[in-house]
Amino acid sequence: MTQPVRLWGARFRTPPSPALMRLSRAPESYFRLVPEDIKSSIAHARELVRAGILTEGEGNKIAEVLAAIGEDFAAGKIAPSQADEDIHTFLERVLTERLGTIGGKLRAGRSRNDQAANDLKLHLRGAARRIVEAVLALQDALIAQASEHQTTLAPGFTHLQPAQPISFAHQLLAHAQGFSRDVERMQDWDRRSARSPLGAAALAGSAIALHPELSARELGYDAPCENSIDAVGSRDHVAEFLFVAAMLGVNLSRLAEEIFLWSSKQFRWVVLDDGYATGSSIMPQKKNADIAELTRGRAARLIGGLNAMLAALKGLPFAYNRDLSEDKWAAFEAIDTLDLVLPAMSGMIATMTVDRDRLKLQSTDGFTLATEVADWLSRTGVPFSEAHEITGSLVRYCEEKGLDLSALSPADLAAVDARLTADVLPCLTAEAAVAARRGYGGTAPERVAEQIARLKETLARQRQWVTG
């Protein structure tokens, strides 16, 4: 029969109350850290061999049994009991059941404080690479669509009003650039998080585990933390991870918002693949962009997790406090959310169909070529302040006559201002307007092609980080 194990309690006269244990026991989701705790426990066993607490044979045996426990847990052969307060209690119980008193030696020189900090940090560093890999898949989908639509004309918007013609690829790549920065933020976070808390013990450092730099290297860190109090009492790396996740969620939500518009009957720019849309239980005709809606909603949860973590940290005194256990709730929520959202968004973008003809038709709606007139006047020597006024008068003339700018005749132009001549007419096409924006970062097709090439190079480097 399984005997409960407590890592504390000898100085207490009565056992903990059921209410205390219900509150204190780690939620089931926290036990996902078993692989990380086993990995760090194996590294600690080697440290205890170096310290002379374990013989080399004992250290090897503990490492062997811990690895077997990890395999059994992954296969569902063992699981925590209700009496196991947390992951550390669970693993020590199973270890001592299998090894006897040797298993009890592993606790020397460490604390749940540095264990908990280390387990989550290891887990986040692994999750960061998985999340980045999923972001790169979304980037692939955006780049593939952009490559097909470098010369597809579309209306660009400001204030959700038609502004200027653009390449539809340029609009897609605007989102890709934001996601690229999200990846860079995650990489930068990982660089700052490459310090191991192991060896900090409860708060003052360990009198036994005297070479944490060796354990750090074994676990893939650059070095141990510089300060043992900071190692166990800080969770800014969790808060920063949550910020990166929340910022990614916001960028996903912005793309989702545009998908709503593009796929609506009012816009009709894109058609979503049936496999990435849903219907209505009452209206048979409906085809809803539910992936985009769910993504937008989940972004709120990512933001909420960041706020919760910051609020938990803001008033904590030195070293470890149980408030810090909130770190896992917020981090796991963020990871689980992104694991669901990113593949769905990638599939939706990759499979959507773009209506080139409708985009081109709408590219000049709302007098989006007006800036071409003002720019042309400016190039002829008219001060832009005057050119702006002249162009505004020309737009008003078109509204009164029911004309589009591209339909103006030389006589129409002269009726508004003598400085408007037929020489401006070649500028009044969407193709000319887009081609004119040929500066670095502009929407001209050749600039868009260069942007795609540079972005592919960036993605290749980011993939190396994931696999390296």
N, C-alpha and C positions, 0 to 999 in steps of 0.2 A: 504493500500500500504506500502511495506517495506521502511522504512526510513534509509538512510545510517548513520552509526555511525563512528565517528573518535575518537581515543583515544588521539588526540593532535590537535593543530591548533588554539586555541583561540587567541594567540598572533600574528597570521599571518593576514595580511590585505587582501590577495587574496587566493583563494582556490588553492590546488595543481594542477599542470598542468597534462593533460592526459599522457604526456610522463613520468613524474615522477611517476604517479600511476601505469603505465604499468611496469616500472622497479621495483617499490617498492613492488607491490602486491606479496604475497606469491604464488608460483606455486601450482597447484591443489594437487599435491602429498603431500604437507605439511599438508593438512587438515586431513591426516590420524591420526594426533596427537590429534584429538578431544577427544577420550576416556581418554588420559592422562591429557589433560587440564581440563576436567571435574572432574576427580578424584582429581587433585591438587586444583582445585577451591573449591571443597567441603571441603577439609582439611583446606583451607584458610578461608572459611566461619566460621568454628569452631574456628579458631584463632581469628577472628574478634568478635565472641561472648565472648571469654575470655578477649578481649581487651575492651569490652563494646561498640564497634561500632555498633554491631547488637544485638538485643535482642535474646534470645534463640528461640523464635517463628520465628523471621525473619531468623535466621540461618537455622532452620529446613526447612522453606519454600524454601529458596534458594537451599538447598541441594536436596530437593524433586524435584524442577523444573529442576535443572541441570541434575539430573538422567533421568528425562523424556526427556530432550533435547537430551541426549546421545542415548536413545532408538530410538527417532524419526530420528536422524541422521543415525544410523545404519540401520534403516528400509527404508531409502531413502525418508522419508517424508519431510525433510528439507535439504537444501543445502546452501552453501555460495553463495552470489551474487557477481557480479563483483565489487560492491562498497565495499565489505568487504575486507579490506586490508590484513588481516591475520586471523588466527584462533581465536585470542583474540578479535578482532573486531567483528567477526561473532558471537561468543558466547555471548558477552555482548549485541549485538543487539537483539538476540533472547531472552535473559534473561530479558532485559528491556521491550521488547514487551509483554512478558507474566506476568511480575511482576511489571512493572512500576518503580517508583523511588527507590524502595527497591533494584532492580537489580543493580542500579548504585552505591550502597554502597560497592559492592564486590571489587571494584578496590582499596579501601583504603589499605595502608600499603604494597602494592606490585607493581611490575613493570613488563613490558613485558620482561625485561632483565632476572629476576630470573625465570619468568614463562617459557620462551623459553628454558633456560638451563635445567630446571626441566623436562619439557615435553619430551624433547629428551632423557634425561638420563633415565627416566622411560621407555620409548619406547625401548631403547637399552637393558635395563636389561631384559625386557620381551622377546625381539627378541633373546637375547643370549641363553636363555633356549630353545627356539624353534629350533634354529640352532643346539645346542648341541644334542637335541633329534633326529634331522635328521642325524647328524654325527654318533650317536649311532646306528641308523638303518643301516647305511653303515658299521659300525663295525660288526654288527650282520651278515651281508652278507659275509664279509671277513672271519669272524671266522667260519661260516658255511662251506664255501668252504675249508678253511684251515683244518678243522676237517675231511673232506673227503679225504684230500690229504697229510696226515702226512707222508706217506711212498711213495708218488708219486715222483719218481726221475725226476730231471730237471737240465738243464745246468744253472749254475750261470754265470753272466757276469761282467766283468769290462771293461771299455772303449768300451762297446757294442761288446766285443769279448769274446768267450767262455773261462771261467776261471776255475771253479771247479764244480763238481756235488753238488747239494743241494736238499733238500726237497722242492717241489713246495709250500707246506704250509708255509715254512720259508720265501719264497719270498712274499707271500700274507701278512703274518704277519708283514713284514718290513713296508708295507704301514699302517697297522693297528696301529703300534707303533707310527708312525708320527701323525696319526689322534688322538690318545690318548693324545699326547702332545698338540695338538690344543685345545682339550677340557679343559685340565689343564690350558692352557693360558687364555681361556675364563673365567674359574672359578676364576683365579687369577685377571683378569681384573675386574670382578664383585665385588670382595672383595674391590678393591681400589675405585670402583665407587659407593660404598654404602654410599655416603654423599649427603645430600639434599641441593640444592641451595636455596630453599624457605626461605624467611626471609632476603635474601641479598638485596632485592628490586633493585634499580637502580645500586648501587655500594657500598653504605656506610652502608647498613643494614637498618632495618625498625624501625621507632619510634612508630609503632603501633603493628606490629607482633613481640612480644617480647619473644615468646616461640617456636621458630622454631624446637626445639628438639621434641616437641609433634607432630607437622605436619610431621616431618621426620619419626617418629616411625609409624604414621598412614599410610604413603606411602611405608613402607617396607624398609626404609633406616636404617642404624645403628645409624646415627647421622647427624646433619647439618654440612655444610662446616665450617671449622675453620675461614676462612677469606672471608668477603663479596665481596671484589674485585676479589679475586681468583674464587669465586663461579660463578660470572657472566662473567668473562673475560677469563676463561680458557676453553679449549676444548681438553686438552691432553687425556681425557677419550674417546673422539670421535676418535682422531688419533690412540689411542691404540686399540680401537675396530676395526678400519679399518686395523691396522696391523695384528691383529689376523685373521680377515677375509681374508686378502691378503695372509697370510701364509697358511691358510687352502686352499685357491684357488691354491696356488703353489703346495701343496701336492696333491690336487685333479688332477691337471694338470700332475703331474708326474705319477700318477696311470693311467690317461687317455692315456698318451704316451705309456705305456707298453701294454695297451689294444690294441692300433693300431698294435703293433708288434705281440702280441700273436694271434690276430685274422686274421693277414695277411696270404695270401697263401704261403708266404715264410716260416713263422713260423708254422702256423696251430696248435697252442697249444690249442686254445679255439675256440668254435663256439658260436656266440652270438644268443640269442633267437630272433626270428623274430619280437617280440613285442618291442625290444629295439635296432633295427637297421633300416636303411632306404635304399632305392634303388636309381637308377639313372634314370633320365628322358629320357636318350638316350640309355644307355647300360643295357639291361634287366637282365644281369647276375649279376650285382653289388649288394653287400650287404655291406653297409658302417657303420662304427662305429661312426655315427654322434653325439651321446651323448658325446662320448669322445672328439670329435673335438670341439663341442660347449663348453664343459667344459674347454678345453684348451684355447679357445678364451676368455671366460668370465673371466678367471684368469687375463688376461691383464687389464680388466676393474676394477677388485678389486685392482690391483696394482696402476692403474691410480687414483682411488679415494683416496688412501692413500697419493699419491704424491700431489694431489690437496689440501688436507686438510693441510698437512705440509707446503705447499707453502703459503696458506692463513694465517697461524698462525705466520709465521716466523718474521714478522716485525710489529706486532700489539702493540700499546702502552697499558697502563693500562686500565682495566675495559672493558665495552662492546663496540664493534664496529660492524657495519652492515656487515662487512666482515664475521663475524661468522655465518651468515645465510647459508653460504656454507656448514656448518656441516651437515645439513639435506639432502642436495642433495647427498653428498658422502655416508652418512650412509644408506639412503633409497636404493640407488643403490646397495650397498653391501648386504643389507638384501634381496632385491628382487632377486638378482643374486643367492645367496645361497639357497633361497627358491625354485628356479627352478632346480638348478643343483643337489643338494644333493639327492632328491628322484629318479631322473633319473639315477644317478650313482649307487645308492643302488640297484635298480631294475635290471640294466644291470649286476652287479656283481653277484647278487643272482641267476639269471637265466642262466648264461653262462655255457656251457658244456666243460669240460676239457678232452683232448685226452691224457690219461695216457701213452698209448703205444708210441705215437710220442714223448712225453716228455722224456720217458726213452731212446728211440733210440738216441735222440739228446744229452742226458746228458753226453756222453763221446766223442762227436764230438769235433774236434779241440784240441785233446790231453789234455782234462781237468783232466786226472789222473796223469799228470806229477808231480804235487806237492807230490803225494803219494810216488813216487820214491825218490824224494829228502828227504822227511821226513823219509822214511825207512832207507836210507843211513845215515842220521843224527843219528838215533837211534842206528845204528851199530857202531857209533864212528867216522864216517867221518865228518870232519868239514863242516858246511853247505855251506860255500863258494865253497868247492870242490864238494859237493853233487849237488849244483846248476849247475856247469859246466858239471858234468857227465850226469845229466839228460837232459841238453840241447843237448849234443852230442847224447843221446839216441833218443830224438825227431827227430833230423836231420837224424839219421839212419832210423827211421821209415818212414819219408817222402821219403827218397831215395828208400826204399824197398816197399813202398806202404802198410805199416802195421799200425795197430792200436796198442797202448800199450798193450791192453788186449790180443792181438794175438801173443805176443813175446814168443819165446821159450828160454830155458836156454842157448842154443847156441847163440842166438841173443844177449842175455844179456852179455854173456862173450865176445862177439866180440867187444863190446863197452868198457867194463871195467871189470877187473877181480873181482872187489868188488860187481858187480851186480850178484846175485845168484838167483836160483829158489825160494828162500824164499820170494822174493819180490812179486811174482806172485799173492798170495792171496789178496794182497792190491790193485790189479789193477782191481777192479770192482767198479761201481758206488755205489753199496750197501755198500761196505767196506769203501769207501771214506766218504760217508755221516755218517755212524755209528761211524767213528773215531772222528768226530767233536762233541764230547759229553761234552765239557765244557759248563759252564753256558752261555746261549745265542747262543749256537751253533746249527747247522742244524740237528744233530742226532734226530731221531724220538722221543726218550724219552724226550729230551730237548724241542722239539717242543710241545709235549703234555703238558709239564709243563708250557711253555710259554702261551699256550691257556688257561690253567686253571687260571693262574695269571691275564691274560688280562680280562677274564670273571669276575673276582673279581673286577677289576678296573672299568669295565663297570657298574657293579652293584652299586658301590659307586657313579659313575657319574650320574646314573639314579636317585638316591636318591636326588642329588643336583637339578636335573631338576624338580622333583615333590615336593621337600621340600620347 
